[in-house]
Amino acid sequence: MVFSIKRAAACALVFSLAVPAVAAAQDSASFFKVGTASVTYGPYVRFGLGAVNTRPSDEHWLPPGYPSDPRIDFNLSNDTTGFGEIAFGYDWMNGFRGDVSFLTTGAAHTTGPHTTSGDHADITAASVSTTAVMGNLYYSPFEQMGVNSRLHPFVVAGLGYANNKVSDWTRTNTAKASVDRTFSGDTHGDFAYSLGIGMAYQLTPPGKHPAILEMSYRYYSFGTAKGGSTPVTGGDEPVAPLSFENDAHVLSISLRIPLQRL
């Protein structure tokens, strides 16, 4: 009897917590209920343009005299440049869709002072650009709940591979006299991932071939970017060239077009 009372009390507690949660979800779903959407099931193509803000981290090089000379760290600047992508995917219309995207960024200037104590050189000329292929999985919670709406928020995660291209890079030491040393550029490939949120809105009315406008924010980790080690203006090769983690924040607008109708 005591066990039954405890079990009943536990069930009542779970029910009392679940009801408000379900009600809140229903209220949220009602908020995003805008019109009636056309069927988008099946393959699609997506085109996107936007702006990318680069955020270098762990910026450093190992000079020719390393380890007698210290590792030199830098505080490289952020820069904003262009972003573009094309993707091919499939929409299951059950809250999930996936695509494979091919993306590229413009060349972002990557310069800044050293942060290591002592008289060292600053990075006064360099840029980084990225091309990548990403597999992306999208989840629309209200679509999974069965809400038929032209407006759907979504979350997205992606995994892929990125090629980070660093231009010729220049160090300038102004401690005593201005001394410039330039090294070659290089391209380095690395694992990449992305996380983001967005909103999709079906532009066309029911009965017309659907076209969906998407607005999203995504964080990308493109892996490590490295310059080259070959001196362009003479001198010794570094033990390790300029390198940094190439992270980026992207705001973009995409147009998604389903390729078949049911």
C-alpha positions in Angstrom: 0.0 0.0 0.0 2.8 2.4 0.9 4.6 1.5 -2.3 1.4 2.3 -4.3 1.0 5.6 -2.6 4.6 6.5 -3.4 4.3 5.4 -7.0 1.1 7.4 -7.4 2.8 10.5 -5.9 5.8 10.1 -8.2 3.4 9.8 -11.2 1.5 12.8 -10.1 4.8 14.8 -9.8 5.9 13.7 -13.3 2.5 14.6 -14.8 2.5 18.0 -13.1 5.9 18.8 -14.6 5.1 17.3 -18.0 1.9 19.2 -18.6 3.4 22.7 -18.4 6.3 21.6 -20.6 3.9 20.2 -23.3 1.8 23.4 -23.0 4.9 25.5 -23.5 5.9 23.5 -26.5 2.4 23.9 -28.0 2.4 27.6 -27.4 5.8 27.9 -29.1 4.6 25.9 -32.0 1.5 28.1 -32.3 3.8 31.2 -32.4 5.7 29.8 -35.4 2.5 28.7 -37.2 2.5 31.0 -40.3 0.4 30.0 -43.2 0.4 26.6 -44.9 3.5 25.1 -46.5 3.8 23.1 -49.7 5.4 19.7 -49.8 9.2 19.8 -49.8 10.0 16.1 -49.4 12.9 14.8 -51.5 16.1 16.2 -53.0 17.0 19.9 -53.1 19.7 22.3 -54.0 20.7 25.3 -51.8 22.7 28.4 -52.6 24.1 30.7 -49.9 25.9 34.0 -49.6 27.0 35.8 -46.4 29.7 37.4 -44.4 32.4 35.6 -42.4 34.3 37.0 -39.4 37.6 35.2 -38.8 38.7 34.6 -35.2 42.3 33.3 -35.1 43.5 31.6 -31.9 46.7 30.0 -30.7 48.7 32.2 -33.1 52.5 31.5 -33.0 55.7 30.5 -34.7 58.9 28.8 -33.7 61.9 30.9 -34.8 65.1 29.5 -36.3 66.9 29.6 -33.0 64.2 27.6 -31.1 64.4 26.2 -28.4 67.2 28.5 -27.4 64.9 31.3 -28.6 61.4 31.3 -27.2 58.2 30.4 -29.0 56.7 33.7 -30.2 52.9 34.2 -29.8 50.8 36.8 -31.6 47.4 38.5 -31.2 46.2 38.5 -34.8 43.3 40.7 -35.7 39.8 39.6 -36.7 38.6 40.5 -40.2 35.4 40.2 -42.2 35.1 38.9 -45.7 32.7 37.2 -48.0 31.2 33.7 -47.8 29.6 31.5 -50.4 28.3 27.9 -50.7 26.3 25.5 -52.8 24.7 22.4 -51.3 22.8 19.3 -52.4 20.6 17.5 -49.9 17.4 15.6 -49.0 14.4 16.7 -47.0 12.5 13.9 -45.2 9.8 16.4 -43.9 9.9 14.7 -40.5 12.0 17.4 -38.8 15.2 16.2 -40.4 17.1 17.0 -43.6 20.7 16.7 -44.6 23.0 18.1 -47.3 26.6 18.2 -48.5 27.8 21.7 -49.0 30.8 23.1 -50.8 31.9 26.5 -49.4 34.5 29.1 -49.8 35.6 32.3 -48.0 37.3 35.4 -49.2 40.8 36.3 -48.1 40.8 37.7 -44.6 43.7 39.9 -43.5 45.5 38.3 -40.5 47.9 40.7 -38.9 48.8 41.7 -35.3 51.5 42.3 -32.7 53.5 39.7 -30.8 52.5 39.0 -27.1 55.7 37.4 -26.0 57.9 39.6 -23.7 61.0 41.0 -25.3 62.0 42.6 -28.6 60.2 40.5 -31.2 58.7 41.0 -34.6 55.0 41.5 -35.4 53.0 40.0 -38.2 52.4 42.9 -40.6 51.2 41.1 -43.7 49.2 37.9 -44.1 45.8 36.6 -45.2 43.9 33.4 -44.9 41.1 31.9 -47.1 39.3 28.6 -46.8 37.5 26.1 -49.0 35.7 23.2 -47.4 33.2 20.4 -47.9 30.8 19.8 -45.1 28.1 17.2 -44.4 25.2 19.0 -42.5 22.3 17.7 -40.5 19.3 20.0 -39.8 16.6 19.6 -37.2 13.4 21.5 -37.1 11.6 20.7 -33.9 8.1 22.0 -34.8 8.1 20.3 -38.1 8.8 17.0 -36.2 5.8 17.9 -34.0 3.6 18.0 -37.2 3.2 21.8 -37.4 2.5 22.7 -41.0 3.9 26.2 -41.3 5.8 28.3 -43.8 8.1 29.4 -41.0 10.4 26.9 -39.2 13.3 27.5 -36.8 16.1 25.0 -37.0 19.5 23.9 -35.6 22.3 22.5 -37.7 25.6 20.6 -37.1 28.2 19.8 -39.7 31.4 17.8 -40.1 33.8 18.0 -42.9 37.3 18.8 -44.3 38.8 22.3 -44.9 41.7 23.6 -46.9 43.2 26.7 -45.2 45.3 28.8 -47.5 47.7 31.3 -45.9 49.4 33.9 -48.2 53.0 35.0 -48.1 53.5 36.4 -44.6 55.7 39.1 -43.3 57.3 39.8 -39.9 58.4 43.3 -39.0 60.7 44.1 -36.1 60.6 47.7 -35.2 62.4 47.4 -31.8 65.7 49.0 -33.1 65.3 49.4 -36.9 62.5 48.3 -39.2 63.5 44.9 -40.4 61.0 43.0 -42.7 61.3 39.2 -43.4 58.8 37.6 -45.7 58.1 33.8 -45.9 56.1 31.8 -48.5 52.5 30.9 -48.1 51.1 27.4 -47.9 47.8 25.4 -47.8 47.0 23.1 -45.0 44.1 20.6 -44.8 42.3 19.7 -41.5 39.2 18.3 -40.0 36.4 20.9 -39.7 33.1 21.1 -37.8 30.2 23.6 -37.5 27.2 24.4 -35.2 24.5 26.8 -35.9 20.9 28.0 -35.7 18.6 29.6 -38.2 15.1 30.2 -39.6 13.5 28.9 -42.8 10.6 30.6 -44.5 8.8 29.3 -47.6 8.4 32.2 -50.0 5.8 30.6 -52.3 2.1 29.9 -51.5 0.6 26.4 -51.4 0.3 24.8 -54.9 3.3 26.6 -56.3 6.8 25.1 -56.6 8.3 25.8 -53.2 11.3 28.1 -52.7 12.6 28.4 -49.1 14.6 31.4 -47.8 17.0 30.5 -44.9 18.8 32.9 -42.6 21.4 31.4 -40.3 24.3 32.0 -37.9 27.0 29.3 -37.9 30.2 28.9 -36.0 32.9 27.1 -38.0 36.1 25.5 -36.8 38.2 25.1 -39.9 41.2 23.6 -38.1 44.8 24.7 -38.3 46.1 27.2 -40.9 49.8 27.4 -41.6 52.1 29.6 -43.6 55.1 28.4 -45.5 58.7 28.1 -44.1 60.6 29.2 -47.2 62.3 32.6 -46.8 61.3 35.0 -49.6 63.7 37.8 -48.6 66.6 35.7 -47.3 67.5 34.4 -43.9 67.0 31.0 -42.1 63.9 28.8 -42.2 61.8 28.8 -39.0 61.5 25.6 -37.0 57.7 26.0 -37.4 56.0 28.7 -39.6 53.2 31.0 -38.6 50.2 28.9 -37.6 46.9 29.4 -35.9 43.5 27.9 -35.3 41.2 29.2 -38.0 37.7 29.8 -36.5 35.0 31.8 -38.1 31.5 33.2 -37.4 29.2 33.3 -40.4 25.9 35.1 -41.1 24.3 33.9 -44.3 21.2 33.9 -46.4 20.4 30.8 -48.5 17.8 29.9 -51.1 16.7 26.3 -51.0 14.8 24.8 -54.0 13.2 21.3 -53.8 13.8 19.3 -57.0 10.7 17.2 -56.9 7.1 17.4 -55.7 4.8 14.7 -54.3 
